[in-house]
Amino acid sequence: MKISEKVTLVIFMLYLCWVVAQIALDPIFHKTGGMIDLDGPQNDFLAYYTHAKDYAAGGNLYSDAYLKLHRGYQYPPHSLWFFWLFTLMKIGTAYYLFLFLKCMLLVWLMYLWRAKFIGEDCDALFFIFCILAYNSALFHDIMVGNVTVMEQCVLWSAFYSYLRKKLIPFCVLIVFLASWRIAEVYFLILLLFSTDKKRYLYMVRSFVALALIIFFSFLKNPDVYASSVKVICSYLVGHGEGPGCPSSYYFLKNLFGMLAQKTGLVVPQPIVWGFYMGIVVMVISLTYQTSIRVRDANEGSDLAKIYIYLNCLTYVLILPHISEYWYVILIVPTYYVIKHATQVSAYIPLFILASLSIEGIGFCVGISGLMWNYHSLLIAYAMWGIFICMLWRGTTRAYERAPAGDERKSHPRAG
C-alpha cells in the first residue's frame, strides 16, 4: 500500500470515528434516559428493536392496527430472530452493541473490497470515494442504523466465493440473503456464467432451499406471513421517493406526475408500470447479451468480476423500490468503471460525478429538481451505460489474454 493510500485510509478511519462519536454521544438518546427515539441516530435499529419486542410479545407487526401506531417492518417475520437477540439486553447496551458490530463488519467489507476486488486498481482516492459515493450511502447507513452494511458483508462474501469458484458457499449466502429480501435471488443468475458443470443443479437446489424457508415460515404462522407479504409488496409501490428511494419506478412515477401537473394529462398507473417494465426488460437484456459477448470473446483476468459488477448495476436499476443505503452495492462497480474508462481524461470528471452529495438542494424545482433528487439513479444509469459500451468495444482487462499456464477452458454457453 502506497503512502498516499495509507493517508486516505487514515482519513477514512477518522471520518468513521467522527460518525461513530456522533451516534454514541447522541444527546437525545441520553436525555430521554434510554427511551427509544425514532428521530435520532440509529433510528432504524431502534425501530427493529421495538418490532422484535412486540413480535415476541405476540403482536402482529403487519396488521393495520399496528401500522397505524408504528413504523412498518419491511422484512419477513422469520428475520426477527436476529433483532430478538438484542432484546435480551437493555436498550442502551443493544444500541452500542449494534453500532460496534456494524463497525467491525464495515472493516471486513472494506478489506474485501480493497484486497479481493479492487486490488491493483486501488489508488489514494478509493477510500475518499467510499466516503462520498452515491450521496455518502455507506455512512448514511451507519448513521441511521440500517442493516445494509451487514447485508453487503454477506453479499460480497458470496461474490468472493464466486470469484474463487466456490459455488456452494455462494449459493448458501445468496439464499440466506434472499430469505430476508427476495430480490437478492437475482444474483443466482451469476451461476449461468460459471464453468462448473453442476451450476444448474446448484441453481435448482438454491431455489428449492429458498422455497422451503418461505414455506416453513408460512406454516409457523400463516396469517402473519400473509400479512407480511401484503405489507412488503405495498412498500414496492407506495412508500418512498426522491433521494430516499431513488428507483427507476419512482423516477417514472414522479416524472409522469410532474407532466400531469404541467399539462393536465394524467397518465394511468398501468402505463407507468408498462414503461417501467420496458426499462427492466431492456436493462436485463442488454446486460445478458453483453455478458455473453464478453464470455465468448475471451478469458480475461477480470471476467468473473465483470459479471458481478455488471449485475450489481443492473440490480439497482431494475428494482421498483430501493433505499438510498443500498447504493453501497455500487461503490466497487462504479470505481471499476471509473478506473477503466476508455479515456484517461474521464477519470476525474466521473469520480466527481459519482461522489456528489447533493440531497435536498432547495433551489432546484421542476425537471431540474427531479434530476437532483434522483441523481444517484441517473449516475447509476450512466455508469451502467459506460460499462456496457466499454465491454462491447473491448476496452477492459476482460479482453486480455489469460495468464500463461492458466488451465481454464472455454466457457460453456449460458442457458
C-alpha positions as CSV (number, residue, x, y, z in Angstrom):
1,M,0.0,0.0,0.0
2,K,1.4,3.4,-1.1
3,I,1.9,6.2,1.4
4,S,-0.8,8.3,-0.3
5,E,-3.3,5.4,0.0
6,K,-2.4,5.0,3.7
7,V,-3.1,8.7,4.2
8,T,-6.6,8.4,2.7
9,L,-7.2,5.3,4.7
10,V,-6.4,7.2,7.9
11,I,-8.8,9.9,6.7
12,F,-11.5,7.2,6.2
13,M,-10.9,5.8,9.7
14,L,-11.0,9.3,11.2
15,Y,-14.3,10.1,9.5
16,L,-15.7,6.7,10.7
17,C,-14.6,7.6,14.3
18,W,-16.3,11.0,13.9
19,V,-19.6,9.4,12.7
20,V,-19.5,6.8,15.4
21,A,-18.9,9.5,18.0
22,Q,-21.9,11.4,16.8
23,I,-24.0,8.3,17.2
24,A,-22.5,7.1,20.5
25,L,-22.8,10.6,22.1
26,D,-26.3,11.3,20.8
27,P,-27.7,13.8,23.3
28,I,-31.3,12.9,22.6
29,F,-30.8,9.3,23.4
30,H,-29.2,10.2,26.8
31,K,-31.7,13.0,27.6
32,T,-34.6,10.5,27.3
33,G,-32.8,8.2,29.8
34,G,-32.6,5.4,27.3
35,M,-36.1,5.7,25.9
36,I,-36.5,4.8,22.2
37,D,-36.2,7.8,20.0
38,L,-37.0,7.1,16.3
39,D,-35.9,10.5,15.1
40,G,-32.3,10.3,16.3
41,P,-29.2,8.3,15.1
42,Q,-29.7,4.6,14.5
43,N,-33.4,5.1,14.3
44,D,-33.8,2.1,12.0
45,F,-32.2,-0.2,14.5
46,L,-34.3,1.2,17.3
47,A,-37.4,0.5,15.2
48,Y,-36.2,-3.1,14.6
49,Y,-35.7,-3.4,18.4
50,T,-39.2,-2.3,19.0
51,H,-40.6,-4.7,16.3
52,A,-38.7,-7.7,17.8
53,K,-40.0,-7.0,21.3
54,D,-43.6,-6.5,20.1
55,Y,-43.5,-9.7,17.9
56,A,-42.0,-11.7,20.8
57,A,-44.9,-10.5,22.9
58,G,-47.4,-11.9,20.4
59,G,-48.0,-8.7,18.3
60,N,-48.7,-8.8,14.6
61,L,-46.3,-6.2,13.1
62,Y,-48.1,-6.3,9.8
63,S,-51.7,-5.6,11.0
64,D,-53.4,-2.4,10.1
65,A,-53.9,-1.5,13.7
66,Y,-50.1,-1.9,14.4
67,L,-49.1,0.1,11.3
68,K,-51.2,3.0,12.4
69,L,-49.1,3.4,15.5
70,H,-45.7,2.1,14.4
71,R,-43.2,2.2,11.5
72,G,-43.7,-0.7,9.2
73,Y,-41.3,-3.7,9.2
74,Q,-40.1,-4.5,5.6
75,Y,-38.7,-7.9,6.2
76,P,-40.5,-11.3,6.6
77,P,-41.3,-12.5,10.2
78,H,-38.6,-15.2,10.3
79,S,-35.9,-12.5,10.1
80,L,-36.9,-11.1,13.5
81,W,-34.8,-13.7,15.3
82,F,-31.7,-11.6,14.7
83,F,-33.2,-8.5,16.3
84,W,-34.7,-10.6,19.1
85,L,-31.2,-11.4,20.3
86,F,-30.7,-7.7,21.0
87,T,-33.9,-7.5,23.1
88,L,-32.3,-9.9,25.6
89,M,-30.3,-6.9,26.8
90,K,-31.2,-3.3,27.8
91,I,-31.8,-0.8,25.0
92,G,-28.6,1.1,25.8
93,T,-26.5,-2.0,25.6
94,A,-28.2,-3.1,22.4
95,Y,-27.7,0.3,20.9
96,Y,-23.9,0.3,21.4
97,L,-23.5,-3.4,20.6
98,F,-25.3,-3.0,17.3
99,L,-23.0,0.0,16.5
100,F,-19.9,-1.9,17.4
101,L,-21.0,-4.9,15.3
102,K,-21.6,-2.7,12.3
103,C,-18.2,-1.1,12.6
104,M,-16.5,-4.5,12.7
105,L,-18.4,-5.6,9.7
106,L,-17.6,-2.4,7.9
107,V,-13.9,-3.1,8.4
108,W,-14.3,-6.6,6.9
109,L,-16.3,-5.1,4.0
110,M,-13.5,-2.6,3.3
111,Y,-10.9,-5.4,3.4
112,L,-12.9,-7.5,0.9
113,W,-13.3,-4.5,-1.4
114,R,-9.7,-3.4,-1.2
115,A,-7.9,-6.8,-1.2
116,K,-10.1,-9.1,-3.1
117,F,-11.9,-6.9,-5.6
118,I,-10.2,-3.6,-6.2
119,G,-6.6,-5.0,-5.9
120,E,-4.1,-3.3,-8.1
121,D,-6.7,-0.7,-9.3
122,C,-6.8,0.8,-5.9
123,D,-5.3,4.3,-5.5
124,A,-5.3,7.1,-3.0
125,L,-8.8,8.2,-3.9
126,F,-10.6,4.9,-3.3
127,F,-11.2,5.5,0.4
128,I,-12.3,9.1,-0.2
129,F,-14.7,7.6,-2.8
130,C,-16.1,5.3,-0.2
131,I,-16.9,8.2,2.0
132,L,-18.6,10.3,-0.7
133,A,-20.0,7.9,-3.3
134,Y,-23.7,8.0,-4.1
135,N,-24.7,10.6,-1.6
136,S,-22.5,9.1,1.1
137,A,-24.6,6.0,1.1
138,L,-22.1,4.0,3.2
139,F,-22.0,6.4,6.1
140,H,-25.6,7.3,5.8
141,D,-26.4,3.7,6.5
142,I,-24.1,3.8,9.6
143,M,-25.8,6.9,10.9
144,V,-29.4,5.6,10.6
145,G,-28.7,2.1,11.9
146,N,-30.0,0.2,8.9
147,V,-28.8,-3.4,8.2
148,T,-27.4,-2.6,4.7
149,V,-23.7,-2.9,5.7
150,M,-24.5,-6.3,7.3
151,E,-26.3,-7.4,4.1
152,Q,-23.4,-6.1,2.0
153,C,-20.9,-8.1,4.0
154,V,-22.9,-11.3,3.3
155,L,-23.4,-10.4,-0.4
156,W,-19.7,-9.5,-1.1
157,S,-18.6,-12.6,0.8
158,A,-20.8,-14.5,-1.6
159,F,-19.2,-12.7,-4.5
160,Y,-15.8,-13.6,-3.2
161,S,-16.8,-17.2,-3.1
162,Y,-17.9,-16.9,-6.7
163,L,-14.5,-15.4,-7.6
164,R,-12.9,-18.5,-6.0
165,K,-15.3,-20.8,-7.8
166,K,-16.8,-22.0,-4.5
167,L,-20.3,-22.2,-5.7
168,I,-21.9,-23.9,-2.7
169,P,-20.9,-21.1,-0.2
170,F,-22.0,-18.6,-2.9
171,C,-25.5,-20.2,-3.1
172,V,-25.9,-20.6,0.6
173,L,-25.1,-16.9,1.3
174,I,-27.4,-15.7,-1.6
175,V,-30.2,-17.9,-0.3
176,F,-29.8,-16.6,3.2
177,L,-29.9,-13.0,1.9
178,A,-32.9,-13.8,-0.3
179,S,-34.8,-15.2,2.7
180,W,-34.7,-11.7,4.0
181,R,-35.0,-9.7,0.8
182,I,-36.4,-11.9,-2.0
183,A,-34.9,-9.6,-4.7
184,E,-31.4,-10.9,-3.8
185,V,-32.3,-14.1,-5.5
186,Y,-31.4,-12.2,-8.7
187,F,-27.7,-12.8,-8.1
188,L,-28.1,-16.5,-8.7
189,I,-28.0,-15.5,-12.4
190,L,-24.2,-15.4,-11.9
191,L,-24.3,-19.2,-11.9
192,L,-25.2,-19.1,-15.6
193,F,-21.7,-17.9,-16.4
194,S,-19.8,-20.3,-14.2
195,T,-17.6,-23.0,-15.7
196,D,-18.8,-25.5,-13.1
197,K,-20.7,-28.4,-14.7
198,K,-23.1,-28.5,-11.7
199,R,-24.1,-24.9,-11.9
200,Y,-27.7,-25.7,-13.0
201,L,-28.0,-28.2,-10.2
202,Y,-26.8,-25.6,-7.7
203,M,-29.3,-23.1,-9.0
204,V,-32.2,-25.5,-8.7
205,R,-31.2,-26.5,-5.2
206,S,-30.9,-22.9,-4.2
207,F,-34.4,-22.1,-5.4
208,V,-35.7,-25.2,-3.6
209,A,-34.0,-24.2,-0.4
210,L,-35.4,-20.7,-0.6
211,A,-38.9,-22.1,-1.2
212,L,-38.6,-24.4,1.8
213,I,-37.5,-21.5,4.0
214,I,-40.5,-19.5,2.9
215,F,-42.9,-22.5,3.2
216,F,-41.9,-23.3,6.8
217,S,-42.0,-19.7,7.8
218,F,-45.5,-19.6,6.4
219,L,-46.5,-22.8,8.2
220,K,-45.4,-21.3,11.5
221,N,-47.9,-18.5,11.4
222,P,-49.9,-18.4,8.1
223,D,-51.9,-15.2,8.9
224,V,-48.8,-13.2,10.0
225,Y,-46.8,-14.3,7.0
226,A,-49.6,-13.5,4.6
227,S,-49.9,-10.0,6.2
228,S,-46.2,-9.5,5.8
229,V,-46.3,-10.3,2.1
230,K,-49.0,-7.7,1.7
231,V,-47.1,-5.0,3.7
232,I,-43.8,-5.7,1.9
233,C,-45.5,-5.5,-1.5
234,S,-47.1,-2.3,-0.5
235,Y,-43.7,-0.8,0.0
236,L,-42.7,-1.6,-3.5
237,V,-45.3,0.8,-4.9
238,G,-46.5,3.1,-2.1
239,H,-43.6,4.2,0.0
240,G,-40.7,6.5,-0.7
241,E,-39.5,8.7,-3.5
242,G,-36.7,11.1,-4.4
243,P,-33.4,10.9,-2.5
244,G,-34.8,8.4,0.0
245,C,-35.9,5.9,-2.7
246,P,-34.0,6.6,-6.0
247,S,-35.5,3.8,-8.1
248,S,-36.4,3.6,-11.7
249,Y,-40.1,3.1,-10.9
250,Y,-40.4,6.1,-8.6
251,F,-38.4,8.3,-11.1
252,L,-41.0,7.5,-13.8
253,K,-43.9,7.9,-11.4
254,N,-42.7,11.4,-10.3
255,L,-41.8,12.3,-13.9
256,F,-45.3,11.5,-15.2
257,G,-46.8,13.2,-12.1
258,M,-44.9,16.3,-12.9
259,L,-46.0,16.2,-16.5
260,A,-49.6,15.8,-15.3
261,Q,-49.3,19.0,-13.3
262,K,-48.0,21.0,-16.2
263,T,-50.2,19.6,-19.0
264,G,-53.2,18.3,-17.1
265,L,-52.8,14.9,-18.8
266,V,-52.9,12.2,-16.2
267,V,-51.1,9.0,-17.1
268,P,-52.8,5.9,-15.8
269,Q,-50.8,3.8,-13.3
270,P,-50.7,0.7,-15.6
271,I,-49.0,2.8,-18.3
272,V,-46.4,3.9,-15.8
273,W,-45.8,0.2,-14.9
274,G,-45.6,-0.6,-18.6
275,F,-42.8,2.0,-19.1
276,Y,-41.0,0.7,-16.0
277,M,-41.3,-3.0,-17.2
278,G,-40.0,-1.9,-20.6
279,I,-36.9,-0.4,-18.9
280,V,-36.4,-3.6,-16.8
281,V,-36.6,-5.8,-19.9
282,M,-34.2,-3.5,-21.8
283,V,-31.6,-3.4,-19.0
284,I,-31.7,-7.1,-18.3
285,S,-31.5,-8.0,-22.0
286,L,-28.5,-5.7,-22.6
287,T,-26.7,-7.0,-19.5
288,Y,-27.2,-10.6,-20.5
289,Q,-26.2,-10.1,-24.1
290,T,-23.1,-8.1,-23.0
291,S,-22.2,-10.9,-20.6
292,I,-22.5,-13.5,-23.3
293,R,-20.3,-11.4,-25.7
294,V,-17.6,-10.9,-23.1
295,R,-17.6,-14.6,-22.2
296,D,-17.5,-15.8,-25.8
297,A,-14.8,-13.3,-26.8
298,N,-12.1,-14.1,-24.2
299,E,-11.0,-15.4,-20.9
300,G,-9.5,-12.2,-19.4
301,S,-8.3,-11.8,-15.9
302,D,-11.4,-9.8,-14.8
303,L,-14.1,-11.9,-16.3
304,A,-15.8,-13.0,-13.0
305,K,-15.6,-9.5,-11.6
306,I,-17.2,-8.1,-14.7
307,Y,-20.2,-10.4,-14.3
308,I,-20.5,-9.3,-10.7
309,Y,-20.1,-5.6,-11.3
310,L,-22.4,-5.5,-14.3
311,N,-25.2,-7.4,-12.5
312,C,-24.8,-5.1,-9.4
313,L,-25.5,-2.1,-11.6
314,T,-28.4,-4.0,-13.3
315,Y,-29.9,-5.0,-9.9
316,V,-30.1,-1.4,-8.7
317,L,-31.6,-0.2,-12.0
318,I,-34.4,-2.8,-12.2
319,L,-35.7,-2.7,-8.6
320,P,-39.1,-0.9,-8.2
321,H,-38.1,0.1,-4.7
322,I,-34.6,0.6,-3.3
323,S,-33.4,2.6,-0.3
324,E,-30.6,5.1,-0.8
325,Y,-28.4,3.0,1.5
326,W,-28.4,0.1,-0.9
327,Y,-26.4,2.1,-3.4
328,V,-23.5,1.0,-1.3
329,I,-23.5,-2.1,-3.6
330,L,-22.4,0.2,-6.5
331,I,-19.3,1.6,-4.8
332,V,-16.9,-1.0,-6.2
333,P,-18.5,-1.5,-9.6
334,T,-18.6,2.3,-10.1
335,Y,-15.0,2.6,-9.1
336,Y,-14.0,-0.1,-11.5
337,V,-15.8,1.7,-14.4
338,I,-14.2,5.0,-13.5
339,K,-10.7,3.4,-13.4
340,H,-11.3,1.6,-16.7
341,A,-12.9,4.4,-18.7
342,T,-11.5,4.4,-22.1
343,Q,-10.4,8.0,-22.0
344,V,-7.9,8.7,-19.2
345,S,-9.2,12.3,-19.1
346,A,-12.6,10.9,-18.0
347,Y,-11.3,9.7,-14.6
348,I,-11.6,12.9,-12.6
349,P,-15.0,14.0,-14.1
350,L,-16.5,10.6,-13.5
351,F,-15.0,10.5,-10.0
352,I,-16.5,13.9,-9.1
353,L,-19.9,13.0,-10.6
354,A,-20.2,9.7,-8.6
355,S,-19.0,11.4,-5.4
356,L,-21.6,14.2,-5.4
357,S,-23.6,14.5,-2.2
358,I,-26.4,16.9,-3.2
359,E,-29.5,15.7,-1.3
360,G,-32.1,18.4,-0.6
361,I,-31.0,21.3,-2.8
362,G,-33.9,23.7,-2.3
363,F,-33.4,26.0,-5.3
364,C,-33.9,23.2,-7.8
365,V,-37.6,22.8,-9.0
366,G,-39.4,21.2,-11.8
367,I,-37.4,18.9,-14.0
368,S,-34.1,20.1,-12.6
369,G,-35.3,19.3,-9.1
370,L,-36.4,15.8,-10.2
371,M,-32.9,15.3,-11.7
372,W,-31.2,16.4,-8.4
373,N,-33.5,14.2,-6.3
374,Y,-32.7,11.2,-8.5
375,H,-29.0,12.0,-9.2
376,S,-27.9,8.7,-7.6
377,L,-30.1,6.7,-10.0
378,L,-29.0,8.7,-13.0
379,I,-25.4,8.3,-12.1
380,A,-26.0,4.5,-11.9
381,Y,-27.6,4.6,-15.4
382,A,-24.6,6.5,-16.7
383,M,-22.1,4.0,-15.2
384,W,-24.1,1.1,-16.5
385,G,-24.2,2.6,-20.0
386,I,-20.5,3.4,-19.9
387,F,-19.7,-0.1,-18.7
388,I,-21.8,-1.7,-21.5
389,C,-20.0,0.4,-24.1
390,M,-16.6,-0.4,-22.7
391,L,-17.4,-4.1,-22.9
392,W,-18.8,-4.0,-26.4
393,R,-15.7,-2.1,-27.6
394,G,-13.3,-4.4,-25.7
395,T,-11.6,-1.9,-23.5
396,T,-11.2,-3.7,-20.2
397,R,-9.0,-6.4,-18.8
398,A,-11.7,-8.9,-19.7
399,Y,-10.2,-8.8,-23.2
400,E,-6.6,-9.5,-22.1
401,R,-5.2,-13.0,-22.5
402,A,-5.4,-15.2,-19.6
403,P,-2.0,-15.6,-17.7
404,A,0.4,-18.1,-19.1
405,G,-0.2,-21.5,-17.6
406,D,-3.9,-20.8,-16.9
407,E,-5.7,-24.0,-17.4
408,R,-9.2,-22.6,-17.7
409,K,-11.2,-24.0,-20.5
410,S,-13.5,-22.0,-22.8
411,H,-16.7,-21.0,-21.1
412,P,-19.8,-23.1,-21.9
413,R,-22.8,-21.2,-23.2
414,A,-25.3,-19.9,-20.6
415,G,-28.7,-21.4,-20.9
